[in-house]
Structures are given as C-alpha cells and as structure tokens.
Amino acid sequence: MKILILLFAFTFGFGANVKKSIDDVKEISKRNQVKEYNKYPNLLPVVEIVAEQS
C-alpha cells in the first residue's frame, strides 16, 4: 500500500513539474515575441487618404 502511495506521489509530482515547464516555455515565448517588436520603430497602421480635395 505504501508503494502505491509513493508511486502516486511521484506521478503527481512529475505531472506538476511537466505542467510548470510547459507554462514557463509559453511565458518565455511570449517575452521573446514582445522583444521582437522592439526592433520596429512604429507599428501603427498606415492610413492612406483617398478623398478628393475640394
């Protein structure tokens, strides 16, 4: 019985560790994506005026 509880605890701990690692990788990828935007001076959309002048 103790072995089953120990195996369950190891499995639970491993699952929690894997989940934390996945969350960390997602957070790091978000940070890297935001850092990529720093290369661009302006990300505002370009507006083109097409109305006739009166």
C-alpha positions as CSV (number, residue, x, y, z in Angstrom):
1,M,0.0,0.0,0.0
2,K,2.8,2.4,0.8
3,I,4.4,1.6,-2.6
4,L,1.2,2.6,-4.3
5,I,1.0,5.9,-2.4
6,L,4.7,6.6,-3.2
7,L,4.2,5.8,-6.9
8,F,1.1,8.1,-7.0
9,A,3.1,10.9,-5.3
10,F,5.9,10.5,-7.8
11,T,3.5,10.5,-10.7
12,F,1.7,13.6,-9.4
13,G,5.0,15.4,-8.8
14,F,6.2,14.6,-12.3
15,G,2.9,15.8,-13.8
16,A,3.1,19.0,-11.9
17,N,6.7,19.5,-12.9
18,V,5.9,19.0,-16.6
19,K,2.9,21.4,-16.4
20,K,5.1,24.1,-14.8
21,S,7.7,23.6,-17.5
22,I,5.1,24.0,-20.3
23,D,3.8,27.2,-18.7
24,D,7.4,28.5,-18.4
25,V,8.1,27.8,-22.1
26,K,4.9,29.6,-23.1
27,E,5.8,32.6,-20.9
28,I,9.3,32.7,-22.4
29,S,8.0,32.6,-26.0
30,K,5.6,35.5,-25.2
31,R,8.5,37.5,-23.9
32,N,10.6,36.8,-26.9
33,Q,7.8,37.8,-29.2
34,V,7.4,41.1,-27.4
35,K,11.2,41.7,-27.6
36,E,11.0,41.1,-31.4
37,Y,8.6,44.1,-31.7
38,N,11.2,46.4,-30.2
39,K,13.1,46.2,-33.5
40,Y,10.3,48.1,-35.3
41,P,10.2,51.9,-34.7
42,N,6.4,52.2,-35.2
43,L,3.7,49.6,-35.5
44,L,0.8,52.0,-36.2
45,P,-1.2,51.2,-39.3
46,V,-0.5,53.3,-42.4
47,V,-3.5,55.5,-43.4
48,E,-3.9,56.5,-47.0
49,I,-6.2,59.4,-47.8
50,V,-8.1,58.8,-51.0
51,A,-10.8,61.6,-50.8
52,E,-10.7,64.3,-53.4
53,Q,-9.6,67.8,-52.4
54,S,-12.3,70.4,-52.8
